[in-house]
């Protein structure tokens, strides 16, 4: 069973673009939420990061990850 993946991003974030490419290269489907267009989600990101709007932030099956590495993403997908 595949875990649901939600990725919180902005349009100008280079790390977001790289993470999207990585997920797509692995065939991982994800929902993308632009926190600038959806400010209610930006508040959640601020809660997770101590007041910052750090992206990419991912929710992988209920596990929240702030700017994760590829290794961390892979581990969360397999856990």
C-alpha positions, 0 to 999 in steps of 0.5 A, a space after each residue: 500500500 502506498 502512503 499518501 504524500 503531500 508536499 507544501 511548496 512555493 513557486 520560487 523554491 529551488 529545493 521544492 523543484 528538486 524534491 518534486 523531480 525526485 518524487 516523480 522519478 521514483 513514480 511517487 504520486 503526491 499532492 502539491 500545496 502552494 503555501 502562498 496561495 493557501 495561507 492556512 497551510 502556511 500557518 501549519 508549516 510555521 507551527 512545525 518549524 518554530 515560526 518559519 515557512 520552510 519548504 519543502 515540507 512533506 507529509 508522508 502518511 502522517 510523518 511530517 518532514 521539513 526540507 528532507 533529504 532523499 534518504 529521509 524521504 525514502 525511509 519515510 516511504 518505506 516505514 
